Amino acid sequence: MHIIIGLLIAFLIVAIYARRNRATRGCRWREDRSGDRGSLRKYRCAACGAEAFTATKGPPRDCKSDLPPA
Ligand SMILES: [Zn+2]
């Protein structure tokens, strides 16, 4: 019984941390056409320097970096 309660608490802590990470959306994605790979568009974050490729239109939704927004 205590194990189940402990697992529930651990799950809640993970859920809270996941939400916090989701809240850090300080990225400013800039399109980098020189880095395109075929149909993938390269985006570079001007805030944290993260790089991401997207196959769809528009920049990535969230930050790829674990760093807090400056
Ligand atoms: Zn970023």
N, CA, C, O and the ligand as a Tripos MOL2 file, in Angstrom:
@<TRIPOS>MOLECULE
protein
  281   279    71     0     0
PROTEIN
NO_CHARGES

@<TRIPOS>ATOM
      1 N           0.8240   -1.2140    0.0000 N.3       1 MET1
      2 CA          0.0000    0.0000    0.0000 C.3       1 MET1
      3 C           0.8580    1.2640    0.0000 C.2       1 MET1
      4 O           0.5850    2.2220   -0.7230 O.2       1 MET1
      5 N           1.9060    1.2400    0.8330 N.am      2 HIS2
      6 CA          2.7840    2.4120    0.8750 C.3       2 HIS2
      7 C           3.5210    2.6020   -0.4440 C.2       2 HIS2
      8 O           3.8380    3.7230   -0.8410 O.2       2 HIS2
      9 N           3.7850    1.4820   -1.1140 N.am      3 ILE3
     10 CA          4.4920    1.5800   -2.3980 C.3       3 ILE3
     11 C           3.6220    2.3150   -3.4150 C.2       3 ILE3
     12 O           4.1170    3.1290   -4.1950 O.2       3 ILE3
     13 N           2.3290    2.0210   -3.3990 N.am      4 ILE4
     14 CA          1.4170    2.6620   -4.3490 C.3       4 ILE4
     15 C           1.3440    4.1580   -4.0830 C.2       4 ILE4
     16 O           1.3480    4.9560   -5.0200 O.2       4 ILE4
     17 N           1.2750    4.5470   -2.8140 N.am      5 ILE5
     18 CA          1.2300    5.9780   -2.4770 C.3       5 ILE5
     19 C           2.5190    6.6640   -2.9290 C.2       5 ILE5
     20 O           2.4930    7.7750   -3.4570 O.2       5 ILE5
     21 N           3.6370    5.9870   -2.7130 N.am      6 GLY6
     22 CA          4.9140    6.5500   -3.1320 C.3       6 GLY6
     23 C           4.9840    6.7400   -4.6360 C.2       6 GLY6
     24 O           5.5010    7.7460   -5.1220 O.2       6 GLY6
     25 N           4.4610    5.7680   -5.3690 N.am      7 LEU7
     26 CA          4.4570    5.8720   -6.8340 C.3       7 LEU7
     27 C           3.5770    7.0370   -7.2880 C.2       7 LEU7
     28 O           3.9180    7.7620   -8.2220 O.2       7 LEU7
     29 N           2.4420    7.2010   -6.6110 N.am      8 LEU8
     30 CA          1.5420    8.3010   -6.9680 C.3       8 LEU8
     31 C           2.2260    9.6490   -6.7440 C.2       8 LEU8
     32 O           2.1190   10.5510   -7.5750 O.2       8 LEU8
     33 N           2.9220    9.7810   -5.6280 N.am      9 ILE9
     34 CA          3.6180   11.0340   -5.3250 C.3       9 ILE9
     35 C           4.7060   11.2840   -6.3640 C.2       9 ILE9
     36 O           4.8760   12.4090   -6.8360 O.2       9 ILE9
     37 N           5.4390   10.2350   -6.7160 N.am     10 ALA10
     38 CA          6.4940   10.3700   -7.7210 C.3      10 ALA10
     39 C           5.9070   10.7960   -9.0610 C.2      10 ALA10
     40 O           6.4770   11.6300   -9.7630 O.2      10 ALA10
     41 N           4.7690   10.2180   -9.4040 N.am     11 PHE11
     42 CA          4.1230   10.5660  -10.6640 C.3      11 PHE11
     43 C           3.6960   12.0300  -10.6630 C.2      11 PHE11
     44 O           3.8370   12.7240  -11.6690 O.2      11 PHE11
     45 N           3.1770   12.4910   -9.5390 N.am     12 LEU12
     46 CA          2.7510   13.8900   -9.4370 C.3      12 LEU12
     47 C           3.9450   14.8260   -9.5940 C.2      12 LEU12
     48 O           3.8440   15.8510  -10.2690 O.2      12 LEU12
     49 N           5.0670   14.4830   -8.9790 N.am     13 ILE13
     50 CA          6.2610   15.3310   -9.0720 C.3      13 ILE13
     51 C           6.7200   15.4170  -10.5270 C.2      13 ILE13
     52 O           7.0620   16.4940  -11.0140 O.2      13 ILE13
     53 N           6.7240   14.2780  -11.2140 N.am     14 VAL14
     54 CA          7.1250   14.2670  -12.6280 C.3      14 VAL14
     55 C           6.1690   15.1230  -13.4470 C.2      14 VAL14
     56 O           6.6060   15.8690  -14.3240 O.2      14 VAL14
     57 N           4.8700   15.0260  -13.1740 N.am     15 ALA15
     58 CA          3.8760   15.7900  -13.9230 C.3      15 ALA15
     59 C           4.0790   17.2820  -13.7150 C.2      15 ALA15
     60 O           3.9410   18.0680  -14.6510 O.2      15 ALA15
     61 N           4.4110   17.6750  -12.4770 N.am     16 ILE16
     62 CA          4.6180   19.0960  -12.1810 C.3      16 ILE16
     63 C           5.8530   19.6030  -12.9200 C.2      16 ILE16
     64 O           5.8420   20.7010  -13.4760 O.2      16 ILE16
     65 N           6.9190   18.7980  -12.9230 N.am     17 TYR17
     66 CA          8.1360   19.2160  -13.6170 C.3      17 TYR17
     67 C           7.8980   19.3170  -15.1170 C.2      17 TYR17
     68 O           8.4190   20.2230  -15.7670 O.2      17 TYR17
     69 N           7.1170   18.3950  -15.6710 N.am     18 ALA18
     70 CA          6.8280   18.4270  -17.1040 C.3      18 ALA18
     71 C           6.0720   19.6970  -17.4510 C.2      18 ALA18
     72 O           6.3140   20.2990  -18.4970 O.2      18 ALA18
     73 N           5.1670   20.1020  -16.5910 N.am     19 ARG19
     74 CA          4.4180   21.3380  -16.8450 C.3      19 ARG19
     75 C           5.3250   22.5480  -16.7710 C.2      19 ARG19
     76 O           5.1940   23.4850  -17.5590 O.2      19 ARG19
     77 N           6.2450   22.5230  -15.8210 N.am     20 ARG20
     78 CA          7.1530   23.6660  -15.6840 C.3      20 ARG20
     79 C           8.0200   23.8070  -16.9240 C.2      20 ARG20
     80 O           8.2440   24.9100  -17.4210 O.2      20 ARG20
     81 N           8.5080   22.6640  -17.4190 N.am     21 ASN21
     82 CA          9.3480   22.7170  -18.6090 C.3      21 ASN21
     83 C           8.5550   23.2320  -19.8030 C.2      21 ASN21
     84 O           9.0900   23.9330  -20.6610 O.2      21 ASN21
     85 N           7.2790   22.8790  -19.8490 N.am     22 ARG22
     86 CA          6.4520   23.3040  -20.9610 C.3      22 ARG22
     87 C           6.2130   24.8120  -20.9160 C.2      22 ARG22
     88 O           5.9500   25.4400  -21.9420 O.2      22 ARG22
     89 N           6.3060   25.3790  -19.7230 N.am     23 ALA23
     90 CA          6.0190   26.8050  -19.5810 C.3      23 ALA23
     91 C           7.1700   27.6600  -20.0890 C.2      23 ALA23
     92 O           6.9890   28.8490  -20.3530 O.2      23 ALA23
     93 N           8.3600   27.0610  -20.2290 N.am     24 THR24
     94 CA          9.4970   27.8550  -20.6730 C.3      24 THR24
     95 C           9.5070   27.9110  -22.1950 C.2      24 THR24
     96 O          10.2520   27.1920  -22.8590 O.2      24 THR24
     97 N           8.6750   28.7690  -22.7170 N.am     25 ARG25
     98 CA          8.5980   28.9170  -24.1730 C.3      25 ARG25
     99 C           9.1780   30.2600  -24.5740 C.2      25 ARG25
    100 O           8.4990   31.0930  -25.1730 O.2      25 ARG25
    101 N          10.4300   30.4550  -24.2380 N.am     26 GLY26
    102 CA         11.0510   31.7310  -24.5390 C.3      26 GLY26
    103 C          11.7940   31.7200  -25.8570 C.2      26 GLY26
    104 O          12.5980   32.6130  -26.1270 O.2      26 GLY26
    105 N          11.5340   30.7140  -26.6830 N.am     27 CYS27
    106 CA         12.3060   30.5800  -27.9060 C.3      27 CYS27
    107 C          11.8300   31.5390  -28.9860 C.2      27 CYS27
    108 O          10.6380   31.7920  -29.1560 O.2      27 CYS27
    109 N          12.8000   32.0510  -29.6960 N.am     28 ARG28
    110 CA         12.5090   32.8780  -30.8650 C.3      28 ARG28
    111 C          13.1240   32.1700  -32.0600 C.2      28 ARG28
    112 O          14.3170   32.2850  -32.3370 O.2      28 ARG28
    113 N          12.2730   31.4390  -32.7510 N.am     29 TRP29
    114 CA         12.7630   30.6320  -33.8670 C.3      29 TRP29
    115 C          12.9490   31.4820  -35.0990 C.2      29 TRP29
    116 O          12.0740   32.2490  -35.5010 O.2      29 TRP29
    117 N          14.1250   31.3180  -35.6850 N.am     30 ARG30
    118 CA         14.4430   32.0160  -36.9340 C.3      30 ARG30
    119 C          14.7170   30.9750  -38.0060 C.2      30 ARG30
    120 O          15.4250   29.9970  -37.7680 O.2      30 ARG30
    121 N          14.1670   31.1850  -39.1570 N.am     31 GLU31
    122 CA         14.3750   30.2450  -40.2480 C.3      31 GLU31
    123 C          15.7980   30.3770  -40.7870 C.2      31 GLU31
    124 O          16.2890   31.4820  -41.0160 O.2      31 GLU31
    125 N          16.4410   29.2440  -40.9820 N.am     32 ASP32
    126 CA         17.7950   29.2470  -41.5160 C.3      32 ASP32
    127 C          17.7990   28.4330  -42.8050 C.2      32 ASP32
    128 O          18.0120   27.2200  -42.7940 O.2      32 ASP32
    129 N          17.5610   29.1190  -43.9020 N.am     33 ARG33
    130 CA         17.3930   28.4250  -45.1880 C.3      33 ARG33
    131 C          18.6670   27.7600  -45.6560 C.2      33 ARG33
    132 O          18.6150   26.7920  -46.4150 O.2      33 ARG33
    133 N          19.8020   28.2550  -45.2210 N.am     34 SER34
    134 CA         21.0560   27.6550  -45.6640 C.3      34 SER34
    135 C          21.2460   26.2690  -45.0530 C.2      34 SER34
    136 O          22.0460   25.4770  -45.5500 O.2      34 SER34
    137 N          20.5080   25.9700  -43.9680 N.am     35 GLY35
    138 CA         20.6500   24.6690  -43.3160 C.3      35 GLY35
    139 C          19.5420   23.7020  -43.6460 C.2      35 GLY35
    140 O          19.4350   22.6480  -43.0180 O.2      35 GLY35
    141 N          18.7070   24.0390  -44.6270 N.am     36 ASP36
    142 CA         17.6070   23.1420  -44.9830 C.3      36 ASP36
    143 C          18.1250   21.8170  -45.5030 C.2      36 ASP36
    144 O          19.1360   21.7520  -46.2030 O.2      36 ASP36
    145 N          17.4040   20.7550  -45.1430 N.am     37 ARG37
    146 CA         17.7690   19.4210  -45.6330 C.3      37 ARG37
    147 C          16.5630   18.8490  -46.3490 C.2      37 ARG37
    148 O          15.6620   18.2920  -45.7220 O.2      37 ARG37
    149 N          16.5520   18.9880  -47.6490 N.am     38 GLY38
    150 CA         15.4270   18.4790  -48.4140 C.3      38 GLY38
    151 C          14.1500   19.2120  -48.0400 C.2      38 GLY38
    152 O          14.0530   20.4300  -48.1820 O.2      38 GLY38
    153 N          13.1640   18.4470  -47.5550 N.am     39 SER39
    154 CA         11.8920   19.0450  -47.1940 C.3      39 SER39
    155 C          11.9000   19.5430  -45.7540 C.2      39 SER39
    156 O          10.9410   20.1640  -45.2950 O.2      39 SER39
    157 N          12.9890   19.2660  -45.0500 N.am     40 LEU40
    158 CA         13.0640   19.7140  -43.6610 C.3      40 LEU40
    159 C          13.5910   21.1430  -43.6190 C.2      40 LEU40
    160 O          14.5870   21.4760  -44.2610 O.2      40 LEU40
    161 N          12.9030   21.9750  -42.8500 N.am     41 ARG41
    162 CA         13.3470   23.3490  -42.6920 C.3      41 ARG41
    163 C          14.1020   23.4760  -41.3880 C.2      41 ARG41
    164 O          13.6910   22.9590  -40.3490 O.2      41 ARG41
    165 N          15.2020   24.1680  -41.4710 N.am     42 LYS42
    166 CA         16.0100   24.3510  -40.2730 C.3      42 LYS42
    167 C          15.6120   25.6470  -39.5820 C.2      42 LYS42
    168 O          15.4920   26.7020  -40.2040 O.2      42 LYS42
    169 N          15.4140   25.5300  -38.2890 N.am     43 TYR43
    170 CA         15.1240   26.7050  -37.4770 C.3      43 TYR43
    171 C          16.1630   26.8080  -36.3780 C.2      43 TYR43
    172 O          16.6150   25.8100  -35.8170 O.2      43 TYR43
    173 N          16.5190   28.0200  -36.0960 N.am     44 ARG44
    174 CA         17.4930   28.2560  -35.0360 C.3      44 ARG44
    175 C          16.9000   29.2330  -34.0390 C.2      44 ARG44
    176 O          16.3160   30.2510  -34.4100 O.2      44 ARG44
    177 N          17.0620   28.9030  -32.7650 N.am     45 CYS45
    178 CA         16.5010   29.7520  -31.7170 C.3      45 CYS45
    179 C          17.4620   30.8940  -31.4240 C.2      45 CYS45
    180 O          18.6380   30.6820  -31.1320 O.2      45 CYS45
    181 N          16.9340   32.1090  -31.5080 N.am     46 ALA46
    182 CA         17.7720   33.2700  -31.2430 C.3      46 ALA46
    183 C          17.9590   33.4950  -29.7480 C.2      46 ALA46
    184 O          18.8510   34.2360  -29.3340 O.2      46 ALA46
    185 N          17.1230   32.8580  -28.9450 N.am     47 ALA47
    186 CA         17.1900   33.0650  -27.4950 C.3      47 ALA47
    187 C          18.1990   32.1390  -26.8420 C.2      47 ALA47
    188 O          19.0040   32.5800  -26.0220 O.2      47 ALA47
    189 N          18.1670   30.8510  -27.1960 N.am     48 CYS48
    190 CA         19.0340   29.8910  -26.5070 C.3      48 CYS48
    191 C          19.9840   29.1830  -27.4630 C.2      48 CYS48
    192 O          20.8450   28.4250  -27.0150 O.2      48 CYS48
    193 N          19.8520   29.4080  -28.7680 N.am     49 GLY49
    194 CA         20.7860   28.8160  -29.7110 C.3      49 GLY49
    195 C          20.4400   27.4030  -30.1270 C.2      49 GLY49
    196 O          21.2230   26.7640  -30.8290 O.2      49 GLY49
    197 N          19.2870   26.8950  -29.7130 N.am     50 ALA50
    198 CA         18.8890   25.5430  -30.0760 C.3      50 ALA50
    199 C          18.5650   25.4830  -31.5650 C.2      50 ALA50
    200 O          18.1000   26.4580  -32.1570 O.2      50 ALA50
    201 N          18.8210   24.3120  -32.1580 N.am     51 GLU51
    202 CA         18.5010   24.1120  -33.5570 C.3      51 GLU51
    203 C          17.4820   23.0030  -33.6880 C.2      51 GLU51
    204 O          17.5340   22.0070  -32.9670 O.2      51 GLU51
    205 N          16.5410   23.1840  -34.6270 N.am     52 ALA52
    206 CA         15.4970   22.1780  -34.8080 C.3      52 ALA52
    207 C          15.1100   22.1310  -36.2750 C.2      52 ALA52
    208 O          15.2090   23.1190  -37.0030 O.2      52 ALA52
    209 N          14.6680   20.9490  -36.6850 N.am     53 PHE53
    210 CA         14.1870   20.7700  -38.0530 C.3      53 PHE53
    211 C          12.7020   20.4650  -38.0090 C.2      53 PHE53
    212 O          12.2460   19.6820  -37.1750 O.2      53 PHE53
    213 N          11.9530   21.0780  -38.9000 N.am     54 THR54
    214 CA         10.5260   20.7980  -38.9720 C.3      54 THR54
    215 C          10.1670   20.4240  -40.4020 C.2      54 THR54
    216 O          10.7280   20.9570  -41.3590 O.2      54 THR54
    217 N           9.2300   19.5040  -40.5280 N.am     55 ALA55
    218 CA          8.7380   19.1060  -41.8390 C.3      55 ALA55
    219 C           7.4820   19.8850  -42.2010 C.2      55 ALA55
    220 O           7.0520   19.8830  -43.3540 O.2      55 ALA55
    221 N           6.9040   20.5420  -41.2240 N.am     56 THR56
    222 CA          5.6860   21.3080  -41.4620 C.3      56 THR56
    223 C           6.0100   22.7890  -41.5270 C.2      56 THR56
    224 O           7.1260   23.2090  -41.2210 O.2      56 THR56
    225 N           5.0330   23.5640  -41.9230 N.am     57 LYS57
    226 CA          5.2300   25.0070  -41.9850 C.3      57 LYS57
    227 C           5.2840   25.5920  -40.5840 C.2      57 LYS57
    228 O           4.6110   25.1180  -39.6690 O.2      57 LYS57
    229 N           6.0860   26.6170  -40.4350 N.am     58 GLY58
    230 CA          6.1520   27.3030  -39.1600 C.3      58 GLY58
    231 C           7.2410   26.7550  -38.2680 C.2      58 GLY58
    232 O           7.7040   25.6310  -38.4580 O.2      58 GLY58
    233 N           7.6430   27.5330  -37.3120 N.am     59 PRO59
    234 CA          8.7120   27.1320  -36.4000 C.3      59 PRO59
    235 C           8.2330   26.0990  -35.3940 C.2      59 PRO59
    236 O           7.0280   25.9110  -35.2250 O.2      59 PRO59
    237 N           9.1700   25.4220  -34.7180 N.am     60 PRO60
    238 CA          8.7880   24.4910  -33.6510 C.3      60 PRO60
    239 C           8.0290   25.2090  -32.5500 C.2      60 PRO60
    240 O           8.1880   26.4120  -32.3390 O.2      60 PRO60
    241 N           7.2130   24.4570  -31.8650 N.am     61 ARG61
    242 CA          6.3560   25.0930  -30.8520 C.3      61 ARG61
    243 C           7.1090   25.3930  -29.5690 C.2      61 ARG61
    244 O           6.9220   26.4470  -28.9610 O.2      61 ARG61
    245 N           7.9550   24.4700  -29.1620 N.am     62 ASP62
    246 CA          8.5800   24.6780  -27.8660 C.3      62 ASP62
    247 C          10.0930   24.6500  -27.9820 C.2      62 ASP62
    248 O          10.6590   24.3310  -29.0280 O.2      62 ASP62
    249 N          10.7130   24.9860  -26.8960 N.am     63 CYS63
    250 CA         12.1560   25.1030  -26.8590 C.3      63 CYS63
    251 C          12.7860   23.7280  -26.7540 C.2      63 CYS63
    252 O          12.2890   22.8600  -26.0370 O.2      63 CYS63
    253 N          13.8840   23.5320  -27.4740 N.am     64 LYS64
    254 CA         14.5960   22.2690  -27.4320 C.3      64 LYS64
    255 C          15.6260   22.2570  -26.3130 C.2      64 LYS64
    256 O          16.1630   21.2060  -25.9630 O.2      64 LYS64
    257 N          15.8900   23.3920  -25.7720 N.am     65 SER65
    258 CA         16.9250   23.4740  -24.7520 C.3      65 SER65
    259 C          16.3230   23.3590  -23.3580 C.2      65 SER65
    260 O          15.1800   23.7570  -23.1350 O.2      65 SER65
    261 N          17.0940   22.8160  -22.4220 N.am     66 ASP66
    262 CA         16.6650   22.7200  -21.0400 C.3      66 ASP66
    263 C          17.0300   23.9840  -20.2590 C.2      66 ASP66
    264 O          16.6730   24.1300  -19.0900 O.2      66 ASP66
    265 N          17.7310   24.8740  -20.9110 N.am     67 LEU67
    266 CA         18.1550   26.0870  -20.2320 C.3      67 LEU67
    267 C          16.9540   26.9910  -19.9810 C.2      67 LEU67
    268 O          16.0540   27.0600  -20.8190 O.2      67 LEU67
    269 N          16.9220   27.6770  -18.8580 N.am     68 PRO68
    270 CA         15.8300   28.6180  -18.6100 C.3      68 PRO68
    271 C          15.9570   29.8240  -19.5290 C.2      68 PRO68
    272 O          17.0670   30.1750  -19.9290 O.2      68 PRO68
    273 N          14.8540   30.4600  -19.8690 N.am     69 PRO69
    274 CA         14.9110   31.6150  -20.7700 C.3      69 PRO69
    275 C          15.6730   32.7640  -20.1430 C.2      69 PRO69
    276 O          15.5050   33.0700  -18.9620 O.2      69 PRO69
    277 N          16.5110   33.3950  -20.9460 N.am     70 ALA70
    278 CA         17.3470   34.4920  -20.4470 C.3      70 ALA70
    279 C          16.5040   35.7200  -20.1880 C.2      70 ALA70
    280 O          17.0280   36.7500  -19.7630 O.2      70 ALA70
    281 ZN         15.2690   28.4270  -27.2380 Zn       71 ZN71
@<TRIPOS>BOND
     1     1     2 1
     2     2     3 1
     3     3     4 2
     4     3     5 am
     5     5     6 1
     6     6     7 1
     7     7     8 2
     8     7     9 am
     9     9    10 1
    10    10    11 1
    11    11    12 2
    12    11    13 am
    13    13    14 1
    14    14    15 1
    15    15    16 2
    16    15    17 am
    17    17    18 1
    18    18    19 1
    19    19    20 2
    20    19    21 am
    21    21    22 1
    22    22    23 1
    23    23    24 2
    24    23    25 am
    25    25    26 1
    26    26    27 1
    27    27    28 2
    28    27    29 am
    29    29    30 1
    30    30    31 1
    31    31    32 2
    32    31    33 am
    33    33    34 1
    34    34    35 1
    35    35    36 2
    36    35    37 am
    37    37    38 1
    38    38    39 1
    39    39    40 2
    40    39    41 am
    41    41    42 1
    42    42    43 1
    43    43    44 2
    44    43    45 am
    45    45    46 1
    46    46    47 1
    47    47    48 2
    48    47    49 am
    49    49    50 1
    50    50    51 1
    51    51    52 2
    52    51    53 am
    53    53    54 1
    54    54    55 1
    55    55    56 2
    56    55    57 am
    57    57    58 1
    58    58    59 1
    59    59    60 2
    60    59    61 am
    61    61    62 1
    62    62    63 1
    63    63    64 2
    64    63    65 am
    65    65    66 1
    66    66    67 1
    67    67    68 2
    68    67    69 am
    69    69    70 1
    70    70    71 1
    71    71    72 2
    72    71    73 am
    73    73    74 1
    74    74    75 1
    75    75    76 2
    76    75    77 am
    77    77    78 1
    78    78    79 1
    79    79    80 2
    80    79    81 am
    81    81    82 1
    82    82    83 1
    83    83    84 2
    84    83    85 am
    85    85    86 1
    86    86    87 1
    87    87    88 2
    88    87    89 am
    89    89    90 1
    90    90    91 1
    91    91    92 2
    92    91    93 am
    93    93    94 1
    94    94    95 1
    95    95    96 2
    96    95    97 am
    97    97    98 1
    98    98    99 1
    99    99   100 2
   100    99   101 am
   101   101   102 1
   102   102   103 1
   103   103   104 2
   104   103   105 am
   105   105   106 1
   106   106   107 1
   107   107   108 2
   108   107   109 am
   109   109   110 1
   110   110   111 1
   111   111   112 2
   112   111   113 am
   113   113   114 1
   114   114   115 1
   115   115   116 2
   116   115   117 am
   117   117   118 1
   118   118   119 1
   119   119   120 2
   120   119   121 am
   121   121   122 1
   122   122   123 1
   123   123   124 2
   124   123   125 am
   125   125   126 1
   126   126   127 1
   127   127   128 2
   128   127   129 am
   129   129   130 1
   130   130   131 1
   131   131   132 2
   132   131   133 am
   133   133   134 1
   134   134   135 1
   135   135   136 2
   136   135   137 am
   137   137   138 1
   138   138   139 1
   139   139   140 2
   140   139   141 am
   141   141   142 1
   142   142   143 1
   143   143   144 2
   144   143   145 am
   145   145   146 1
   146   146   147 1
   147   147   148 2
   148   147   149 am
   149   149   150 1
   150   150   151 1
   151   151   152 2
   152   151   153 am
   153   153   154 1
   154   154   155 1
   155   155   156 2
   156   155   157 am
   157   157   158 1
   158   158   159 1
   159   159   160 2
   160   159   161 am
   161   161   162 1
   162   162   163 1
   163   163   164 2
   164   163   165 am
   165   165   166 1
   166   166   167 1
   167   167   168 2
   168   167   169 am
   169   169   170 1
   170   170   171 1
   171   171   172 2
   172   171   173 am
   173   173   174 1
   174   174   175 1
   175   175   176 2
   176   175   177 am
   177   177   178 1
   178   178   179 1
   179   179   180 2
   180   179   181 am
   181   181   182 1
   182   182   183 1
   183   183   184 2
   184   183   185 am
   185   185   186 1
   186   186   187 1
   187   187   188 2
   188   187   189 am
   189   189   190 1
   190   190   191 1
   191   191   192 2
   192   191   193 am
   193   193   194 1
   194   194   195 1
   195   195   196 2
   196   195   197 am
   197   197   198 1
   198   198   199 1
   199   199   200 2
   200   199   201 am
   201   201   202 1
   202   202   203 1
   203   203   204 2
   204   203   205 am
   205   205   206 1
   206   206   207 1
   207   207   208 2
   208   207   209 am
   209   209   210 1
   210   210   211 1
   211   211   212 2
   212   211   213 am
   213   213   214 1
   214   214   215 1
   215   215   216 2
   216   215   217 am
   217   217   218 1
   218   218   219 1
   219   219   220 2
   220   219   221 am
   221   221   222 1
   222   222   223 1
   223   223   224 2
   224   223   225 am
   225   225   226 1
   226   226   227 1
   227   227   228 2
   228   227   229 am
   229   229   230 1
   230   230   231 1
   231   231   232 2
   232   231   233 am
   233   233   234 1
   234   234   235 1
   235   235   236 2
   236   235   237 am
   237   237   238 1
   238   238   239 1
   239   239   240 2
   240   239   241 am
   241   241   242 1
   242   242   243 1
   243   243   244 2
   244   243   245 am
   245   245   246 1
   246   246   247 1
   247   247   248 2
   248   247   249 am
   249   249   250 1
   250   250   251 1
   251   251   252 2
   252   251   253 am
   253   253   254 1
   254   254   255 1
   255   255   256 2
   256   255   257 am
   257   257   258 1
   258   258   259 1
   259   259   260 2
   260   259   261 am
   261   261   262 1
   262   262   263 1
   263   263   264 2
   264   263   265 am
   265   265   266 1
   266   266   267 1
   267   267   268 2
   268   267   269 am
   269   269   270 1
   270   270   271 1
   271   271   272 2
   272   271   273 am
   273   273   274 1
   274   274   275 1
   275   275   276 2
   276   275   277 am
   277   277   278 1
   278   278   279 1
   279   279   280 2
@<TRIPOS>SUBSTRUCTURE
     1 MET1         2 RESIDUE 1 A MET
     2 HIS2         6 RESIDUE 1 A HIS
     3 ILE3        10 RESIDUE 1 A ILE
     4 ILE4        14 RESIDUE 1 A ILE
     5 ILE5        18 RESIDUE 1 A ILE
     6 GLY6        22 RESIDUE 1 A GLY
     7 LEU7        26 RESIDUE 1 A LEU
     8 LEU8        30 RESIDUE 1 A LEU
     9 ILE9        34 RESIDUE 1 A ILE
    10 ALA10       38 RESIDUE 1 A ALA
    11 PHE11       42 RESIDUE 1 A PHE
    12 LEU12       46 RESIDUE 1 A LEU
    13 ILE13       50 RESIDUE 1 A ILE
    14 VAL14       54 RESIDUE 1 A VAL
    15 ALA15       58 RESIDUE 1 A ALA
    16 ILE16       62 RESIDUE 1 A ILE
    17 TYR17       66 RESIDUE 1 A TYR
    18 ALA18       70 RESIDUE 1 A ALA
    19 ARG19       74 RESIDUE 1 A ARG
    20 ARG20       78 RESIDUE 1 A ARG
    21 ASN21       82 RESIDUE 1 A ASN
    22 ARG22       86 RESIDUE 1 A ARG
    23 ALA23       90 RESIDUE 1 A ALA
    24 THR24       94 RESIDUE 1 A THR
    25 ARG25       98 RESIDUE 1 A ARG
    26 GLY26      102 RESIDUE 1 A GLY
    27 CYS27      106 RESIDUE 1 A CYS
    28 ARG28      110 RESIDUE 1 A ARG
    29 TRP29      114 RESIDUE 1 A TRP
    30 ARG30      118 RESIDUE 1 A ARG
    31 GLU31      122 RESIDUE 1 A GLU
    32 ASP32      126 RESIDUE 1 A ASP
    33 ARG33      130 RESIDUE 1 A ARG
    34 SER34      134 RESIDUE 1 A SER
    35 GLY35      138 RESIDUE 1 A GLY
    36 ASP36      142 RESIDUE 1 A ASP
    37 ARG37      146 RESIDUE 1 A ARG
    38 GLY38      150 RESIDUE 1 A GLY
    39 SER39      154 RESIDUE 1 A SER
    40 LEU40      158 RESIDUE 1 A LEU
    41 ARG41      162 RESIDUE 1 A ARG
    42 LYS42      166 RESIDUE 1 A LYS
    43 TYR43      170 RESIDUE 1 A TYR
    44 ARG44      174 RESIDUE 1 A ARG
    45 CYS45      178 RESIDUE 1 A CYS
    46 ALA46      182 RESIDUE 1 A ALA
    47 ALA47      186 RESIDUE 1 A ALA
    48 CYS48      190 RESIDUE 1 A CYS
    49 GLY49      194 RESIDUE 1 A GLY
    50 ALA50      198 RESIDUE 1 A ALA
    51 GLU51      202 RESIDUE 1 A GLU
    52 ALA52      206 RESIDUE 1 A ALA
    53 PHE53      210 RESIDUE 1 A PHE
    54 THR54      214 RESIDUE 1 A THR
    55 ALA55      218 RESIDUE 1 A ALA
    56 THR56      222 RESIDUE 1 A THR
    57 LYS57      226 RESIDUE 1 A LYS
    58 GLY58      230 RESIDUE 1 A GLY
    59 PRO59      234 RESIDUE 1 A PRO
    60 PRO60      238 RESIDUE 1 A PRO
    61 ARG61      242 RESIDUE 1 A ARG
    62 ASP62      246 RESIDUE 1 A ASP
    63 CYS63      250 RESIDUE 1 A CYS
    64 LYS64      254 RESIDUE 1 A LYS
    65 SER65      258 RESIDUE 1 A SER
    66 ASP66      262 RESIDUE 1 A ASP
    67 LEU67      266 RESIDUE 1 A LEU
    68 PRO68      270 RESIDUE 1 A PRO
    69 PRO69      274 RESIDUE 1 A PRO
    70 ALA70      278 RESIDUE 1 A ALA
    71 ZN71       281 GROUP 0 **** ****
